[in-house]
Amino acid sequence: MFGEPIVRVEDPRLLTGQGRYLDDLGRGALAAAFVRSPYAHARITGIDVDGALDVDGLVAVYTWEDLPGRVGEPLPLLIPHPALTHGRTAYPLARDVVRHVGEPVVMVVARDRYLAEDAAGRIQVTYQPLPVVVGIEKSASAEYLVHDDVPGNVGAFLVQEVGDAPAAIDAAPHVLEFRLDIERSASMPLEGRGVYARWDADDESLRVYSSTQTSTSVRMAIAAKLGLPPAKVEVIAPDVGGGFGVKIVHPWPEEVLVPWAARLLNQEVKWAEDRREHFVSSAHERGQVQFVRVGFDDEGRVLGLDVKILHDHGAYTPYGIIIPIITSTQLLGPYKLGAYRAEVTSLYTNTLIVTPYRGAGRPQGVFCMERTMDRIAAHLHLDRIDVRAANLIQPDEFPYDQGLIFQDGRPLIYDSGDYPALLRKARDLIGWDSFGSLRAVATAEGRRIGIGFACYVEGTGVGPYEGGHVEVDSSGRVHVSTGLTSQGQGHQTVFAQIAAAELGVPISDVQVTTGDTRRFGYAVGTFASRAAVMSGNAIALACRRLKEKALRIAAEALEADPRDLEIADGQVYVRGNPSASIPLRTVAVLSNPLRYAFDEEAQRATQFATGSSPDEPPIAPGEEPGLEGKDYYSPVRSTFAAGAHAAIVETDPDTAEIRILRYAVVHDCGRLINPRIVEGQIHGGVAQGIAGALYEKMEYDSDGQLLNASFMDFLMPYATEIPRIEIDHLETPSPLNPLGIKGAGEAGVIPVSAVIASAIEDAEGFEISAMPISPDDLFRLRRH
Amino acid sequence: MNERVYEIGLTVNGVPRSATAPARRLLSDFLRHDLGLTGTHVGCEHGVCGCCTVLLDGDPVRSCLTFAITVEGREVTTVEGLADPDGTLSPVQQAFQDSHGLQCGFCTPGFLCTVTALLRDNPAPTEAEVLEGISGNLCRCTGYQNIIKAVLSLSRGVSRTAQENGAGNATTQRGSGDHVR
């Protein structure tokens, strides 16, 4: 079961229109809409709501002044860090000043969304425009400030250092210096965000549905903001139509305001984000400028690397500086460098906030390191893969300590891997060594092709913990729950595979629930390729507890030694004597001394002796009724997956169109729970990587207007843009967790920009330093 | 100010349905919120993503670009109407499951409607025809690999070997090519 490419159990529901996404719920709920700032930086001088009052069906209009107590306070800064000296967060509705286009200013509640938007359109907000800061370098120049009290627009200044890189570079035989640029993109799930809240006045409790990657933390945030006991707040992530990072941010303004309004109005309220709102009010990622200085020897070994990174974090920093931390640590990849220094200046701009999008800072770090490897190879006239191989950490060097502190606050120690094997496999898969002849043929035909390569290491499964709960009921059904959420990763399938394998039950008996605080209250969330590692192991551990209890109860019933028992196909039996057996469902009945004969199974169970003597309590000390298991998995540190990608591209000599002819992936995420699902994750990641390499960027003008805030202009790839993706696996188990697994969710996206840049550079014969690259960009570069 | 509303009647998945709605009600909202058929999804509301694709008298249309009142009396098939009444998945639905052609499932109803019409009109599409046929639907999860595989697995024109190889083979060249938006 574990390791098999079974089809997904969630599919029949989703294929027949029976999925339940946020906006599928709450038919008849009141609808919220928001008046959002059309200015990137402005002072609000007046709000006139009179025009909205004529709209039939209008229920309420709220501005910041209406928000009481903690509801009106700035949103929390989720992840403080000593380097983030000037963290700033937004108010849920703007107070006095707006700092990006799309910032919510007024909330409208009406009978339906059409009417709410009618009313919103009739509200007049007057603004006094302020100077706008757009672009990393404009921010760094500090001519104008985004926040009056943040000098230089610098939110954070972070240094990561091992050894003395400047000295090592100065002493190196070869030194190169160059600049790299990466543009903004965004997660862009096809379902936007959304919140739906029901207040139960009789019970004084709140139920909230949110299209989120962390229902447990949304619950804590709402409870704190609304002054409710957490036990009176339930938060459920229903089916979620993609997340890719943007839905890990919490609480979004709407996640505070919608529940607050539902309670105040004592009516159900729902808000479902539309696409234009998503472009200007959900988060972006990626934008960085990197200044690289590298010293190396004649074989291409890096003696010192010094990188100065300017990172654009947008108008506010609710998610701290996780992205710069990841960029500056994961930049090292599978390599051991002589010395390393990274200095990140994280800057405010009058643009939408920047928070993790699949890859979360890694694509930028990998772009930097892999461009550097290619530059070194070009400088020394060496093979690009050979230069990488000369710098690799070797298989006998694990665990390998990079000497830095990772995003989880723990040492950056790689647990396991075989990087030379990854390189070999990728080299073979793409046909690196025979590319010369392929190119010769193409050149003879007047075509221009190039080959590119990049590798990466991805810290996955960051802590601090996830939990799992497993219960067998008297019909034999196995109910598994974990607190983290699902956005299409197939958790209901893979977690069921784990539980079925651990317990020895048919997978059809297993039902998995994720992201529902009614079922599991403590969780961290789904990000950082952590769900399979964290909840997968927690569920395995919970199953082991349940199994131990089941065997103990069954041993008593069968008058056998628990060590002689096994479970298969839902039956506990004595090894070597299958006739001495008891179904797990009967064990479930026996686990509870209260045994009303509600069902046949309870009646049947009476044939088995119950062990307790009249002098002992029916529930022994330390015991609990019910056949349940609960446990948590909390790793000492992250587990590190890795991979190598290679691609062959063709560039049109006349039109500069760029076409990917082949794309090859070798991926190592430890043991595979379900190869089909892992490959699906890689496919999706690579497609988003190609999107970020060739098509997608956020086109802000100097006034801070997002010029391409629609799918007409933001070029998300269709099937016609994504080539066939060839995949090979390596399985190096993680020694850190019981299942030996590593995360896989984000991997595909990480090295793609680096690979494509490498391949275009190879095709064109000049340096590629900025991504994404459009035919237009390439055409211009050729004329320089 | 009260908005004028109209009784709008149409046949949805073979069943006559009607509800009262203003003239500006989009077909997507009418199906989802007035008739309670939430299987049709809305991803962009400007006709690009294809999530809201339904079959109107058998042909795929963007229900987010269609006013409900304009399809009065006509026949609409949504994702809820693709499976057999006994719940058996349609061949297209089954192929999507078998090929792992969906992840979050949000774009899936649009793809299913598009592909159902595609295969009805051309039971043996080539890979190029499949790409063309689904090039009006966005998916953010799958990289389209297994969607293409699912559709090709139903194409009578594609050999077994090609199907097992997935979406074509290593020499198949496709990319940004001539796709224009």
Interface residues (C-beta under 8 A of the other chain):
Chain A: V7 R8 E10 D11 P12 L14 L15 T16 G17 Q18 G19 R20 Y21 D23 D24 R27 D54 V55 D56 D112 Y114 M188 P189 L190 E191 D239 V240 G241 G242 F244 D274 R275 Q487 G488 Q489 G490 E650 E657 I658 R659 I660 L661 R662 R676 I677 E679 G680 H683 G684 G685 V686 A687 Q688 L694 S710 F711 M712 L715 M716 Y718 A719 T720 E721 I722 P723 R724 I725 E726 G748 P775
Chain B: M1 N2 E3 P22 R24 R25 R32 H33 G36 L37 T38 G39 T40 H41 V42 G43 C44 E45 H46 V48 C49 C51 T78 V79 E80 L82 A83 G87 L89 Q93 F96 Q97 D98 H100 L102 Q103 C104 G105 F106 C107 T108 P109 L112 L131 E132 I134 S135 G136 N137 L138 C139 R140 C141 T142 G143 Y144 Q145 N146 I147 I148 G166 A167 G168 N169 A170 T172 Q173 R174 G175 S176 G177 H179 R181
